[in-house]
Amino acid sequence: MSSPLAGRTAGPLPSAVRALLPVLLLLGAAVASADPAAAAPPPSSGTDWDQIAACESSGNWHTNTGNGYHGGLQIAPSTWRAYGGDRFAPRADLASRAEQIAIGERIAQDRGLTPWPNCGGQGTATGDRAASGRDPGPPAADEHRTPPRRGTYTVRPGDCLSGIADHTDAPGGTRNLYTLNRARLRHGPDRIYPGQRLRLT
């Protein structure tokens, strides 16, 4: 006895299947075009991001001081976008701590901790930091004051002139610090930028 399906040619699809076909095709295209690297979280680098955030922003993961850097890790908008942060939020300070750390891991995989020249050493083990010779930079806000090195200071994100004068014990305080650096601070004492090197003595 032959099978009832033997010799049967394919007929038209049932109407229910035809109605779902566009949706199924769209879903298939979305799955095929998804970027698996973007979906998967980066492997951990072992970096202590909370320590870096404590140094960069006093641990405030949602800070926006208007200095052009945002969030706990003080990530610039262009860097945030370049490493996929806009999947989470328009700026780092609008993203969660975990999301900021995920982008931090991507940056660290690509560039190491060089984007955090003053605070990157805070995120590594003390022994590793000493072995590498990397300068951990100025202390975080809650650490003890240390004498200024070589009479200069490099401005960090979130700094202000009075704060620098205070935590470096600059001789003569804010007024003298401004006088010493008047040529660098042509736009006034309130216009300082990360990366500027200021004289302390």
trRosetta pair geometry for C-beta under 8 A, 3 or more apart (Angstrom, degrees):
i j d omega theta_ij theta_ji phi_ij phi_ji
2 6 4.7 -85 171 35 109 150
2 7 7.9 16 160 0 140 111
3 6 4.4 119 62 -32 86 96
4 8 7.9 25 138 -36 59 131
5 8 5.2 -81 -165 19 55 126
8 11 7.9 -48 169 -26 101 99
12 18 7.9 -8 166 -59 95 130
13 17 4.6 -108 170 86 113 121
13 18 5.0 140 94 -59 116 87
13 21 7.4 76 110 -58 164 130
14 17 4.8 87 62 9 84 103
14 18 7.0 -151 95 -7 41 88
15 18 5.5 -54 -145 37 35 114
15 19 6.3 38 156 -24 67 103
16 19 5.8 -53 -152 31 30 112
16 20 6.7 16 154 -9 63 109
17 20 5.9 -64 -150 43 34 103
17 21 6.5 58 150 -53 66 92
18 21 5.6 -30 -152 -6 34 122
20 23 5.4 -64 -165 45 61 113
20 24 5.7 60 141 -26 88 107
21 24 5.7 -58 -143 37 31 111
21 25 6.3 32 159 -21 66 106
22 25 5.7 -56 -148 36 31 112
22 26 6.4 31 155 -19 65 106
23 26 5.8 -56 -151 36 31 111
23 27 6.4 30 153 -18 65 106
24 27 5.7 -54 -148 37 32 112
24 28 6.3 34 154 -20 64 106
25 28 5.7 -55 -149 36 31 113
25 29 6.4 30 154 -19 64 105
26 29 5.8 -55 -149 35 31 110
26 30 6.4 32 154 -20 65 105
27 30 5.7 -54 -149 34 31 111
27 31 6.5 29 155 -16 65 105
28 31 5.9 -56 -149 37 31 108
28 32 6.2 28 155 -18 65 110
29 32 5.7 -57 -145 39 31 111
29 33 6.1 13 162 -7 67 113
30 33 6.2 -66 -142 44 25 98
30 34 6.5 46 155 -49 63 96
31 34 5.9 -36 -151 0 31 117
34 38 7.8 -130 176 58 73 107
34 39 6.2 26 165 -38 115 133
35 38 4.0 57 92 10 115 111
35 39 6.7 161 88 -15 62 85
36 39 5.6 -58 -145 39 37 109
36 40 6.0 23 163 -12 72 110
37 40 6.3 -61 -140 42 27 100
38 84 5.9 -172 -132 -135 95 145
38 87 6.9 154 -179 -68 112 158
41 102 5.7 -90 -140 -129 95 112
41 105 7.7 48 173 69 85 151
42 45 8.0 2 128 -35 115 90
42 102 6.6 137 23 -163 94 70
42 105 4.3 178 79 120 126 119
42 106 5.2 178 -34 -73 151 68
42 109 5.9 -125 -168 -28 141 143
43 105 7.6 -170 78 176 36 131
43 109 8.0 102 55 -89 80 128
44 47 7.8 -149 -179 25 78 71
44 105 6.5 -81 -119 -121 42 134
45 105 5.7 177 -8 -137 104 81
45 108 4.8 -86 -16 116 168 138
45 109 6.7 -147 -72 -66 120 71
47 52 7.1 4 163 -20 112 132
47 104 7.2 -127 86 138 143 116
47 105 7.4 -173 34 -97 121 70
47 108 5.9 -126 -25 -113 150 167
47 113 7.0 156 -118 -82 133 116
47 123 4.4 18 -172 155 89 125
47 124 7.0 -43 -124 -73 69 65
48 51 4.1 38 116 11 114 117
48 52 6.9 148 97 -14 66 83
48 122 7.2 -105 83 130 109 68
48 123 4.5 -169 58 -150 70 62
48 124 7.2 -159 18 -53 98 18
49 52 5.4 -52 -148 38 43 112
49 53 6.1 44 152 -21 71 104
49 72 7.6 75 157 115 98 126
49 73 6.8 -46 -162 -79 100 116
49 100 7.8 154 172 110 140 93
49 101 4.8 164 62 -117 175 100
49 104 5.5 109 -116 96 126 161
49 123 6.2 31 -79 -126 33 127
50 53 5.6 -52 -145 39 32 112
50 54 6.3 40 151 -26 64 102
50 59 7.0 24 -168 -121 76 98
51 54 5.5 -47 -148 30 33 115
51 55 6.7 27 153 -14 62 104
51 122 4.3 -160 144 145 102 94
51 123 5.0 168 73 -90 108 54
51 140 7.9 -117 -169 -51 65 144
52 55 5.8 -60 -155 39 34 108
52 56 5.9 20 155 -12 71 114
52 72 8.0 93 98 140 82 93
52 73 6.1 26 118 -118 117 85
52 104 7.6 152 77 -154 149 145
52 113 7.8 -138 -101 -146 137 116
52 116 5.7 -13 -153 -169 120 167
52 119 5.1 108 -149 137 70 110
52 120 6.6 17 -114 -106 116 36
52 122 5.3 151 -86 78 50 107
52 123 4.2 -8 -46 -56 105 118
53 56 5.8 -59 -131 46 31 104
53 57 5.7 -41 -170 46 69 100
53 59 5.2 80 122 -112 100 46
53 60 7.8 -166 171 40 102 34
53 61 6.5 -9 -156 -82 144 75
53 72 3.5 -8 -133 170 121 108
53 73 5.9 -59 -86 -68 82 61
54 57 7.9 -74 -107 60 9 58
54 58 6.6 13 -156 -146 49 25
54 59 4.6 13 -95 -58 64 93
54 122 6.9 -140 65 160 97 146
54 140 4.7 5 133 -138 94 152
54 141 7.8 -131 171 28 75 84
54 142 7.3 -61 -177 24 113 111
55 116 7.9 95 88 -179 125 120
55 118 7.1 -165 154 115 124 88
55 119 3.5 163 105 -131 133 114
55 122 4.4 173 -28 -7 142 164
55 137 7.0 90 -178 84 137 125
55 138 7.9 143 -161 82 100 71
55 139 7.8 -120 -121 174 93 30
55 140 4.5 -95 -93 -84 60 93
56 72 6.7 97 77 160 117 50
56 73 5.9 65 63 -145 164 30
56 74 4.4 -139 176 -2 124 118
56 116 6.7 -74 -72 -134 122 114
56 119 4.9 -124 -57 31 81 172
56 156 7.4 -141 -130 171 54 118
56 157 6.3 15 -166 64 84 116
56 158 7.3 119 165 4 54 133
57 60 4.8 -111 144 52 106 79
57 61 7.5 129 92 -76 142 28
57 63 4.8 -174 -165 31 124 142
57 71 7.2 -124 -36 124 166 36
57 72 5.1 -140 50 -140 137 41
57 73 7.5 -66 -3 -34 123 15
57 74 5.8 172 -52 -49 105 94
57 157 7.5 -28 -75 105 79 112
57 158 6.2 160 -111 -54 58 154
58 63 7.8 92 49 -53 90 152
58 140 7.3 135 -103 -174 55 95
58 141 4.9 -4 -100 16 102 141
58 142 7.7 111 -138 -26 85 94
58 158 7.7 -161 -7 160 96 159
59 72 6.7 0 -158 -136 30 107
60 63 4.0 78 106 -45 119 110
60 72 6.4 -172 88 -96 36 73
61 71 5.9 -5 -174 -164 55 77
61 72 3.7 -23 -107 -43 61 117
61 93 7.6 152 142 -134 51 59
61 96 7.6 14 144 179 139 37
61 97 4.6 -58 -131 -88 163 85
61 100 6.2 -167 -159 21 102 153
62 71 6.8 -9 -100 -116 27 60
62 72 7.8 7 -23 -44 37 81
62 93 5.0 92 -159 -172 47 83
62 94 7.6 77 -138 -82 89 28
63 70 7.3 -175 90 -156 62 51
63 71 6.7 140 49 -116 70 8
63 72 7.2 107 19 -77 98 44
63 93 6.0 -116 67 -118 33 122
63 158 7.4 15 141 -98 147 124
64 70 5.3 3 -102 -124 84 92
64 71 7.9 22 -69 -41 75 46
64 91 7.3 58 -100 123 124 145
64 93 4.5 -135 -57 39 98 174
65 157 7.7 146 46 168 129 84
65 158 5.5 125 8 -110 161 72
67 157 5.4 154 104 -152 144 79
67 158 6.3 -125 5 -61 154 42
67 193 7.8 155 -163 -131 96 58
67 194 6.9 91 161 -26 124 105
68 76 6.2 0 148 -120 87 91
68 77 7.9 -94 -172 1 66 93
68 157 8.0 -119 66 -124 77 107
69 74 3.9 28 150 -172 130 81
69 75 6.5 132 -159 48 82 15
69 76 5.5 -52 -101 -73 72 63
69 157 4.4 -47 53 -134 146 146
69 158 7.9 -83 71 -37 117 81
69 194 7.2 39 -16 -18 137 151
70 74 6.9 130 45 -133 20 37
70 75 6.1 -47 62 61 74 68
70 76 7.7 114 13 -108 82 20
70 77 7.1 56 7 -63 126 73
70 80 7.3 -11 57 -53 115 146
70 91 4.7 -9 97 166 173 111
70 92 4.2 150 99 54 99 95
70 93 4.0 -102 -179 -21 103 99
70 94 7.9 -10 163 -4 139 72
71 74 6.7 -150 70 -57 66 26
71 75 5.8 -7 50 24 120 94
71 91 7.3 -174 -34 143 103 82
71 92 3.2 -91 -8 128 139 107
71 93 4.3 -149 -64 -72 66 55
71 95 6.8 -7 -102 50 139 93
71 100 5.0 -175 171 -116 143 140
72 92 7.8 -123 29 150 60 116
72 97 6.5 35 -2 -122 148 80
72 100 5.7 115 41 119 102 159
73 92 6.8 -104 54 -179 90 149
73 100 5.6 168 8 166 113 114
73 101 7.8 144 -39 -86 135 48
73 103 7.9 -170 57 85 147 99
73 104 5.2 -158 -98 -86 169 121
73 116 7.2 -79 -168 -77 87 126
74 92 8.0 170 -114 81 5 153
74 116 7.8 116 61 -106 107 92
74 157 4.3 139 -154 77 146 160
74 158 7.2 -102 -96 -24 132 107
75 79 5.3 -125 -173 87 89 116
75 80 4.9 111 128 -68 119 91
75 85 7.1 149 120 -63 148 164
75 92 4.3 117 53 -51 111 153
75 100 7.2 -172 1 -149 133 94
75 103 6.7 23 -108 115 171 131
75 104 7.6 -126 -66 -78 129 77
75 107 7.6 -151 -118 -44 118 155
75 115 7.9 30 -114 149 75 140
76 79 4.6 84 61 11 86 105
76 80 6.8 -148 93 -11 41 89
77 80 5.3 -54 -143 35 33 118
77 81 6.3 28 160 -15 67 104
77 90 7.9 -10 -135 154 109 74
77 91 5.8 -51 -99 -111 93 88
77 92 8.0 -138 -90 -8 52 87
78 81 6.0 -55 -150 38 29 107
78 82 6.2 32 153 -24 64 110
79 82 5.5 -54 -142 35 32 114
79 83 6.4 8 165 0 66 110
79 107 6.8 35 174 -103 115 128
79 115 7.0 114 -145 -140 158 147
80 83 6.8 -77 -153 46 20 92
80 85 3.7 -71 -179 53 78 149
80 86 6.9 101 130 -47 92 72
80 91 6.4 80 91 -142 174 44
80 92 5.1 -133 -102 -49 132 91
80 103 6.5 14 -135 -178 64 158
81 84 7.9 68 -175 -50 30 12
81 85 6.2 -77 -69 51 29 92
81 86 5.0 26 -116 -26 75 118
83 103 5.1 113 106 -157 123 89
83 106 4.4 146 -171 104 117 130
83 107 5.5 -56 -83 -63 163 79
83 110 7.5 -141 -104 10 112 143
84 87 5.3 -5 171 -2 84 117
84 103 6.8 -162 71 -108 78 92
84 106 6.6 -173 35 -103 111 179
85 88 5.8 -58 -171 36 58 106
85 89 7.0 -42 159 56 88 68
85 91 8.0 19 131 -155 129 18
85 92 6.2 -40 -170 -81 151 74
85 95 6.6 -101 -168 -38 98 155
85 99 7.4 104 -143 155 79 101
85 100 7.9 34 -129 -109 118 53
85 103 4.6 19 -82 -98 99 149
86 89 7.3 -97 -132 81 39 27
86 90 6.3 26 -127 -115 85 38
88 95 4.3 48 127 -119 127 121
88 96 7.4 -112 -175 23 128 78
88 99 4.1 133 -146 -168 158 141
88 102 7.8 137 -51 61 145 127
88 103 7.6 -111 16 -41 138 119
89 92 7.4 130 78 -103 115 13
89 94 3.8 -167 171 98 139 100
89 95 4.0 -156 21 -65 127 79
89 99 7.0 98 3 119 105 153
90 94 6.0 29 48 45 76 148
91 94 5.1 87 61 8 78 104
91 95 7.6 -146 98 -11 43 90
92 95 5.7 -61 -155 29 39 112
92 100 5.4 77 -165 -113 96 105
92 103 7.1 -123 -110 63 101 150
95 99 3.9 -111 171 91 117 130
95 100 5.3 147 93 -54 115 79
95 103 7.7 71 91 -3 165 130
96 99 4.6 96 53 7 78 102
96 100 7.0 -141 94 -4 41 86
97 100 5.8 -58 -151 37 30 110
97 101 6.4 29 153 -18 65 107
98 101 5.7 -55 -149 37 31 111
98 102 6.4 38 151 -26 64 102
99 102 5.5 -47 -149 29 34 115
99 103 6.8 29 153 -12 63 101
100 103 5.9 -56 -154 39 34 106
100 104 6.2 41 147 -23 66 107
101 104 5.1 -50 -145 36 36 119
101 105 6.4 43 153 -24 66 98
102 105 5.8 -49 -154 29 31 113
102 106 6.9 31 148 -18 61 102
103 106 5.5 -49 -152 33 40 113
103 107 6.4 40 150 -18 68 102
104 107 5.7 -54 -149 37 33 111
104 108 6.1 32 153 -19 66 108
105 108 5.6 -55 -144 38 31 111
105 109 6.4 36 155 -24 64 102
106 109 5.8 -50 -150 30 30 113
106 110 6.6 17 155 -9 62 110
107 110 6.0 -69 -154 43 31 104
107 111 5.8 -38 174 38 71 108
107 115 5.8 -43 165 16 132 148
108 111 7.0 -80 -118 62 21 66
108 112 6.2 13 -157 -154 62 17
108 113 6.0 11 -121 -70 96 64
111 114 5.4 -99 155 47 98 105
111 115 5.9 71 102 -28 137 99
112 120 7.8 55 139 -166 83 147
113 116 5.3 -53 179 51 84 100
113 120 3.1 132 151 -159 117 126
113 121 7.5 147 119 -50 146 42
113 123 6.4 -173 -119 57 141 123
113 124 7.4 -114 -16 -38 163 112
114 117 6.4 16 -166 -78 53 78
114 120 6.9 -8 -66 -51 17 165
115 120 7.6 121 64 -73 52 121
116 119 4.6 -71 174 69 110 85
116 120 3.8 138 86 -60 97 82
116 123 7.4 60 86 2 151 126
117 120 6.4 -4 -95 3 14 115
117 137 6.9 122 120 -78 60 127
118 136 7.9 45 175 147 49 42
118 137 3.0 120 -171 -139 65 148
118 138 6.0 -4 -175 21 122 81
118 154 6.6 -162 -79 88 123 117
118 156 5.3 -94 59 -98 161 116
119 122 5.0 -35 -172 15 69 122
119 123 7.4 61 142 -19 78 96
119 136 7.7 28 -131 178 29 69
119 137 5.6 -72 -58 58 42 149
119 140 7.9 77 -125 -79 105 87
119 156 7.5 91 -35 -144 107 134
120 123 6.1 -60 -166 29 44 108
120 124 7.5 28 147 -13 70 105
120 134 7.1 -75 92 165 103 144
120 137 7.7 97 29 -11 64 128
121 124 6.0 -62 -153 33 45 106
121 129 4.7 90 -165 -134 98 120
121 134 4.7 -175 -88 114 114 113
121 135 6.6 -136 -23 105 154 30
121 136 3.3 -126 96 -107 133 66
121 137 6.3 161 34 6 113 88
122 136 5.8 102 -58 -165 64 105
122 137 7.4 -62 -32 49 100 108
122 140 6.8 89 -122 -48 149 111
124 128 4.6 -102 160 87 116 124
124 129 5.0 145 86 -61 111 88
124 132 7.6 12 111 11 162 140
124 134 7.7 73 39 57 144 139
125 128 4.4 87 61 7 88 106
125 129 6.9 -158 89 -10 43 86
126 129 5.6 -56 -149 35 31 112
126 130 6.4 27 156 -16 66 105
127 130 5.9 -56 -148 37 31 107
127 131 6.1 28 155 -19 66 109
128 131 5.7 -58 -145 38 30 110
128 132 6.1 23 160 -16 67 110
129 132 6.1 -58 -144 38 26 105
129 134 5.8 -88 -152 61 71 98
129 136 5.8 24 -172 -69 141 106
130 133 7.7 32 176 -69 32 37
137 154 7.9 -82 -140 64 94 116
137 156 7.4 94 175 -84 129 130
138 146 8.0 -168 -146 48 63 112
138 153 7.2 43 -74 -149 132 96
138 154 7.9 -157 -24 58 112 80
138 156 6.5 -121 40 -25 127 138
138 167 7.5 86 179 119 124 124
138 168 7.9 -63 -129 -78 125 97
139 143 3.7 -113 174 76 125 132
139 144 7.1 -61 162 63 173 45
139 145 7.4 -158 46 -114 139 28
139 146 6.0 124 -19 1 125 112
139 167 7.7 -138 63 171 97 124
140 143 5.1 96 57 -8 73 107
141 167 7.6 -94 -127 -94 59 153
143 146 8.0 -10 124 -24 112 101
145 167 5.7 -158 -111 -163 98 63
145 168 7.5 175 -158 -103 105 18
145 169 6.1 92 166 -28 143 109
147 169 7.2 -55 -116 53 56 125
148 151 6.1 79 116 -103 121 25
148 152 7.3 162 169 46 115 24
148 153 6.1 -71 -137 -62 116 98
148 168 4.6 47 -71 -170 107 110
148 169 7.3 -144 -22 59 96 80
148 170 7.0 55 -39 -87 145 70
148 200 4.6 -60 158 71 173 170
148 201 7.5 171 78 -21 139 104
149 152 7.4 -44 88 54 69 69
151 199 6.4 -1 147 -156 95 71
151 200 5.1 -152 -167 55 54 92
151 201 4.3 -82 -138 36 112 105
152 197 5.3 5 179 -179 124 100
152 198 6.6 153 -159 78 69 42
152 199 6.0 -44 -103 -104 74 42
152 200 6.2 -163 -91 -1 18 94
153 164 5.8 144 117 -164 156 117
153 168 5.7 -79 -77 -78 142 159
153 170 7.9 -75 -13 -77 140 117
153 197 7.2 157 78 -155 36 56
153 198 5.0 -21 62 60 89 95
153 200 5.6 84 -16 -55 104 113
154 195 6.7 -21 -172 -142 100 24
154 196 7.2 158 -153 82 55 38
154 197 5.3 -28 -95 -97 71 72
154 198 7.8 169 -89 15 22 74
155 159 5.0 -144 -157 60 79 145
155 164 7.3 -54 -106 -81 76 141
155 192 5.2 -159 -123 156 153 112
155 193 6.3 105 94 85 146 33
155 194 5.4 -140 110 -115 92 31
155 195 6.4 -31 64 36 91 29
155 196 4.4 25 12 53 126 87
155 197 7.7 -129 -2 -71 79 25
155 198 6.6 78 -49 -16 93 110
156 159 5.0 107 57 -34 68 116
156 194 6.0 18 -160 -122 22 92
157 194 4.8 -9 -63 -76 65 134
159 163 5.8 -151 -156 79 64 122
159 164 5.6 48 -173 -58 117 102
159 192 6.5 -67 98 101 103 130
159 194 7.6 130 22 -88 109 68
160 163 4.7 88 56 8 79 108
160 164 7.1 -149 89 -9 38 86
160 190 7.4 -13 -147 -132 98 62
160 192 7.2 146 -134 39 37 124
161 164 5.7 -54 -149 34 32 111
161 165 6.4 32 154 -19 65 106
161 174 5.6 95 127 -146 99 97
161 177 6.0 167 -176 104 98 127
161 178 6.2 43 -178 -71 150 93
161 185 7.8 38 -86 -113 135 156
161 189 4.8 -70 11 -179 162 97
161 190 7.4 -96 2 -84 116 37
161 192 6.1 142 -60 -23 85 140
162 165 5.6 -52 -148 37 34 113
162 166 6.3 35 153 -22 65 107
162 174 4.6 -17 -101 -89 70 137
163 166 5.6 -56 -147 35 31 112
163 167 6.3 1 168 2 68 107
164 167 6.8 -69 -139 47 24 87
164 168 5.9 -1 171 4 64 119
164 170 6.9 36 127 -24 80 135
164 177 6.7 156 95 -174 108 158
164 198 6.8 53 155 60 156 151
165 168 6.7 -72 -136 49 17 94
165 170 4.4 -82 -136 40 65 121
165 173 5.1 68 167 -167 136 47
165 174 4.4 -133 6 -73 163 60
165 176 8.0 125 -128 58 124 82
165 177 4.7 -128 -86 -15 107 149
166 169 7.8 8 174 -69 26 42
168 200 5.7 -103 137 -125 140 138
170 173 6.6 125 83 -104 92 14
170 174 7.9 98 70 -71 127 34
170 176 6.9 -171 135 83 105 104
170 177 4.9 44 128 -76 156 113
170 200 4.7 -125 -118 -155 97 89
170 201 7.6 -154 -152 -61 75 64
171 176 6.3 -67 108 102 66 154
171 200 7.5 101 19 155 79 78
171 201 6.0 59 25 -108 120 83
172 175 6.4 -102 155 75 93 82
172 176 2.4 33 119 -3 134 156
172 177 6.9 172 90 -31 97 62
172 179 7.7 -64 136 38 144 121
173 176 6.0 97 55 21 53 97
173 177 6.9 -95 126 -7 32 101
174 177 5.5 -59 -145 37 30 115
174 178 6.3 30 158 -18 66 104
174 189 7.3 72 173 -168 102 146
175 178 6.0 -57 -154 35 28 108
175 179 6.5 27 150 -19 63 107
176 179 5.4 -52 -146 36 37 115
176 180 6.2 40 155 -22 67 104
177 180 5.9 -53 -149 34 29 112
177 181 6.4 -7 161 11 62 114
177 198 6.9 33 -174 162 98 132
177 200 7.0 -16 -116 -126 95 54
178 181 6.3 -80 -144 55 27 89
178 182 6.4 61 155 -75 67 74
178 185 6.4 -83 -146 66 75 154
178 189 4.6 -39 -109 -95 128 116
179 182 5.9 -11 -150 -37 31 110
180 198 7.6 91 99 177 110 86
180 199 4.6 -122 151 86 122 113
180 200 7.5 112 96 -126 163 6
180 201 7.6 154 -123 117 156 3
181 184 4.6 -49 -177 45 89 112
181 185 5.2 66 121 -7 96 110
181 198 4.9 -27 -89 -143 151 91
181 199 5.7 178 -71 36 89 86
182 185 6.0 -73 -133 56 27 92
182 186 7.8 75 162 -85 59 48
183 186 7.1 -1 -173 -65 32 86
184 196 6.3 128 167 -167 127 120
184 198 6.7 -158 78 -104 153 71
185 188 6.5 -79 157 91 97 14
185 189 5.9 41 163 -93 147 43
185 191 6.6 143 -157 71 81 82
185 192 6.6 -32 -109 -81 107 83
187 191 3.9 -29 93 60 114 157
188 191 5.3 82 62 9 79 103
189 192 7.7 -13 -179 -36 44 103
192 196 5.8 -119 -166 45 84 146
192 198 7.6 -19 -137 -59 130 130
193 196 5.3 101 63 -26 73 112
